[in-house]
């Protein structure tokens, strides 16, 4: 069952992170992250929490507290996104890389795996 408070909180976090990244107009990293977060927000802003910084994107499941049971880390460098699904003990489950045109689809695949990590 979805907790309405978690959904509202998650959407507010996404909006705040989008504003943070959009404001960093001099940072190619922040702008690439902004474009990916913006393009993914309609599909995921109610389902996963974005823990965004100016250096990378992190996603966890709503209601999960740090250290997260699982999370997705996204890094960007020289036009390449790197995606990692990591479990609580720091175990790398899977990773992939792609250029920006494929980044929304790859992030979606990783977030699907993340949300599948939620215990029933």
N, C-alpha and C positions, 0 to 999 in steps of 0.2 A: 504494500500500500504506500502511496506517495504522500509524504507529509507536506501540506500546503506551505507551511512556514519555511521548510527547506527549499522549496521551489522559489518562493519569493526572495529568500536570501541569496540563492544561487544566481538568479537573474540580476539582482542588484550588484553582485560581485562582478559578473560579466560586464555590465554597463560601466562600472568603475574602472575595470581593467582596460576596456576599449578606450575610455577617455585618457587614461594614463599613457597608453601606447601612441594614440593619435597625436598627443601633444609633443611627442619626441620627434619632431620633424627633421632633426639633423642626424638621427641615428638610423642607418639602413636596417640594422637588426630589429629595432623597435617597429619600424614601418612594415617590414616583412611579417613580423609577428602580429601586428595590427590587422593587416590584410587577411591573414589566416584566421585569426580570432573572429573578425567581422564576418567573413564568409561562412564560418562554421556556427555562428551564434544562433541562428534560427533553428537549427537542428538539435543543438546540444545545450543551450543555456538553461534549460529546465531539468536536464538529466545529469550533468556533471558540474563540479565546482572548478572554476578557473583560478589557480593560484599564480598569477602572472607577475613577472618582474621585468625589468628592462633587459635582462640577460637571457631569459628562457620562459617558456610556457610550461606550467604544471597543471595537471588535472587529477582530481580525486572524486570519489563518490560522495554524494551528499550524506551528511550524518557521520562520516568517517573522520576521526580526528588524527592529528599528527602524533606519532608516525603512522601514516596511512597503511591500510592493509595492502593496497596496490595503488599505483599512480602511473600516469603517462607524463613523460618529460619530452619536451620538444625544444631542440636547439636549432639555430640557423647560423650558417657561416658561408660567405662567398656564394650565395645563391642556392645553397643546398640546405634543406631541412633534414634533421635527423630525429627520428621518433624512437622512444624506448618505453616499453611496458615493464615496470619494476614492481616486484612484490615486497612486502614489509621488511624482510631480512636483507634487502638490497639485492635480491636475486633478479637478474635480468632475464625476463621471460622471452622477449622477442625485441628486435630492432629493425629499422629500415631507414632508407634515405630516399629523397626525391627532390626534384626541382619544384618551384612554386606552382606550375600548372596542375600538378598532381597532388598537391599538399592537402587539399580539402578531403579528397577521397582517402588518402592514406591516414590522415588524422581520424576520419570517421571509422575506419577499420580498427584503429587502435582504441578508440573510445568505446566501440562495441565490445571489444575484448575486456576493457576495464569494467564496464557495467556488468559483464558476465561474471566478474569476480565477486559480485555482491552475494553473500550467503542468502539462501532462501529462508 
